[in-house]
Amino acid sequence: MILVLGGTSDSIKICNLLNAVNKEYIVSVTTNYGYDLASKVAKNIELKKMDVDYMIKFMKENNISLVIDSTHPYAIEVSKNAIEVSDFLEIEYIRYERKSLLDDLDYEKVIKVKSVEEAYKKANEIGSNIFLGTGSKTIKQFTKTLQNKNLVVRVLPTSEVIKMCEDVGLNADNIIAMKGPFSEAINEQMYKHYNIDLVITKESGVEGGFLEKINAAKNLNIPVVVIVREQIDYKKVVNEIDNIKNFIVED
């Protein structure tokens, strides 16, 4: 049995690949949105945040022989746990990693930082109307730390996420609830509409519409703070979903 660590659009493509080659698999997700996404293509779905102990138990009970990690590039703890558990159980692990686009950038107002903490320190220095495109998990940190700033957040349009935004003090003037990825033109119009003078985003890759965010900011001469990915020593990495076939033919 194959375990797909999912919750992303990448994981749906991997499920489609496994369906095409008639492989049995389970998709692990941690949110209701991830579950809804996976249910369109997969039969076996586990909705739970797995720590190391539960992951060991789950893999043993389901006779997992291959782990395909297609979690979000910033879901670092899940990947670290999966690597540790696969090593412990001597199970093959492969990571599907979105190709980095940092080397493709040619905008001098891109500011690279290594953490959320560095990002909000920089934002306190240079931004007033700040567009936050880092996902909902970091919003609480930014609202708690940014001083005398207007924050505009773009998040998934789910009741759970919108309530979380409201709980940290944001209202309809601060929340853009839309599902991406977004074109360069849409990003540009949003930046204009909210009079944005700083964009904060993550290095999300092609699937996350990363270049479209950067190019829209470049068109308007807006600085962009990019939180780069933490470097993890993945055991095996593929950057093309089709290359996963090389690991599943003998499974």
URJOFEN-V196356 format. One record per residue. RES is the residue in three letters. PHI is phi in whole degrees, -180 to 180 (* if undefined). D_CENTER is the distance of its C-alpha to the mean C-alpha in whole Angstrom. Layout:
RES_PHI_D_CENTER ; RES_PHI_D_CENTER
//
This chain:
MET_*_25 ; ILE_-101_22 ; LEU_-109_19 ; VAL_-103_15 ; LEU_-85_13 ; GLY_-120_10 ; GLY_100_9 ; THR_-123_7 ; SER_-65_9 ; ASP_-60_10 ; SER_-65_11 ; ILE_-66_14 ; LYS_-64_15 ; ILE_-68_16 ; CYS_-61_18 ; ASN_-61_20 ; LEU_-64_21 ; LEU_-66_22 ; ASN_-62_24 ; ALA_-67_25 ; VAL_-104_27 ; ASN_57_28 ; LYS_-102_26 ; GLU_-82_25 ; TYR_-156_22 ; ILE_-122_20 ; VAL_-103_17 ; SER_-102_15 ; VAL_-133_13 ; THR_-119_13 ; THR_-132_13 ; ASN_-64_15 ; TYR_-63_13 ; GLY_-61_12 ; TYR_-64_15 ; ASP_-61_16 ; LEU_-62_14 ; ALA_-69_15 ; SER_-65_19 ; LYS_-74_20 ; VAL_-130_20 ; ALA_-119_20 ; LYS_-93_23 ; ASN_-104_22 ; ILE_-131_19 ; GLU_-111_19 ; LEU_-102_17 ; LYS_-170_17 ; LYS_-84_16 ; MET_-93_17 ; ASP_-88_19 ; VAL_-61_21 ; ASP_-62_24 ; TYR_-68_23 ; MET_-63_21 ; ILE_-61_24 ; LYS_-60_26 ; PHE_-64_24 ; MET_-67_24 ; LYS_-66_28 ; GLU_-64_28 ; ASN_-105_27 ; ASN_50_28 ; ILE_-71_25 ; SER_-115_25 ; LEU_-150_22 ; VAL_-111_19 ; ILE_-111_16 ; ASP_-91_13 ; SER_-123_10 ; THR_-70_7 ; HIS_-58_4 ; PRO_-56_5 ; TYR_-107_6 ; ALA_-86_7 ; ILE_-63_10 ; GLU_-64_13 ; VAL_-62_12 ; SER_-64_12 ; LYS_-62_15 ; ASN_-63_17 ; ALA_-65_17 ; ILE_-65_18 ; GLU_-61_21 ; VAL_-69_22 ; SER_-64_22 ; ASP_-64_24 ; PHE_-62_26 ; LEU_-92_27 ; GLU_58_27 ; ILE_-107_25 ; GLU_-69_23 ; TYR_-127_20 ; ILE_-132_18 ; ARG_-112_14 ; TYR_-89_13 ; GLU_-118_11 ; ARG_-59_10 ; LYS_-63_13 ; SER_-70_13 ; LEU_-111_15 ; LEU_-60_16 ; ASP_-70_19 ; ASP_-88_20 ; LEU_-78_20 ; ASP_-132_23 ; TYR_-116_23 ; GLU_-71_25 ; LYS_-97_23 ; VAL_-86_20 ; ILE_-113_20 ; LYS_-91_17 ; VAL_-129_17 ; LYS_-100_16 ; SER_-155_15 ; VAL_-61_14 ; GLU_-60_18 ; GLU_-64_19 ; ALA_-66_17 ; TYR_-77_19 ; LYS_-66_22 ; LYS_-66_22 ; ALA_-65_21 ; ASN_-65_24 ; GLU_-85_26 ; ILE_-125_26 ; GLY_-108_24 ; SER_-125_26 ; ASN_-103_24 ; ILE_-108_20 ; PHE_-94_17 ; LEU_-107_14 ; GLY_-117_11 ; THR_-103_8 ; GLY_94_8 ; SER_-74_10 ; LYS_-68_10 ; THR_-100_12 ; ILE_-62_14 ; LYS_-59_17 ; GLN_-63_17 ; PHE_-69_17 ; THR_-66_20 ; LYS_-76_22 ; THR_-106_22 ; LEU_-70_23 ; GLN_-109_26 ; ASN_55_28 ; LYS_-120_25 ; ASN_-98_24 ; LEU_-110_20 ; VAL_-113_19 ; VAL_-113_15 ; ARG_-111_14 ; VAL_-136_12 ; LEU_-65_12 ; PRO_-83_16 ; THR_-114_16 ; SER_-61_19 ; GLU_-61_17 ; VAL_-70_15 ; ILE_-63_18 ; LYS_-62_20 ; MET_-61_18 ; CYS_-62_18 ; GLU_-66_22 ; ASP_-64_22 ; VAL_-98_21 ; GLY_101_24 ; LEU_-87_22 ; ASN_-133_24 ; ALA_-61_24 ; ASP_-73_25 ; ASN_-106_21 ; ILE_-114_19 ; ILE_-110_18 ; ALA_-102_17 ; MET_-147_15 ; LYS_-97_13 ; GLY_-95_12 ; PRO_-75_12 ; PHE_-116_15 ; SER_-75_18 ; GLU_-59_19 ; ALA_-65_22 ; ILE_-65_20 ; ASN_-59_18 ; GLU_-62_22 ; GLN_-65_23 ; MET_-66_21 ; TYR_-60_22 ; LYS_-65_25 ; HIS_-60_26 ; TYR_-96_24 ; ASN_54_26 ; ILE_-71_23 ; ASP_-121_24 ; LEU_-157_21 ; VAL_-111_17 ; ILE_-119_14 ; THR_-146_11 ; LYS_-108_8 ; GLU_-81_9 ; SER_-87_6 ; GLY_86_9 ; VAL_-58_12 ; GLU_-63_9 ; GLY_-91_8 ; GLY_68_11 ; PHE_-62_11 ; LEU_-65_15 ; GLU_-65_16 ; LYS_-66_15 ; ILE_-66_17 ; ASN_-64_20 ; ALA_-64_20 ; ALA_-66_21 ; LYS_-62_23 ; ASN_-59_25 ; LEU_-106_26 ; ASN_62_26 ; ILE_-100_23 ; PRO_-64_22 ; VAL_-129_18 ; VAL_-95_17 ; VAL_-110_14 ; ILE_-86_12 ; VAL_-78_12 ; ARG_-70_10 ; GLU_-70_13 ; GLN_-84_15 ; ILE_-116_15 ; ASP_-85_18 ; TYR_-66_17 ; LYS_-71_20 ; LYS_-138_20 ; VAL_-127_17 ; VAL_-125_17 ; ASN_-108_15 ; GLU_-123_17 ; ILE_-60_17 ; ASP_-61_20 ; ASN_-71_21 ; ILE_-64_20 ; LYS_-55_23 ; ASN_-64_25 ; PHE_-103_24 ; ILE_-109_25 ; VAL_-64_28 ; GLU_-97_30 ; ASP_-66_28
//
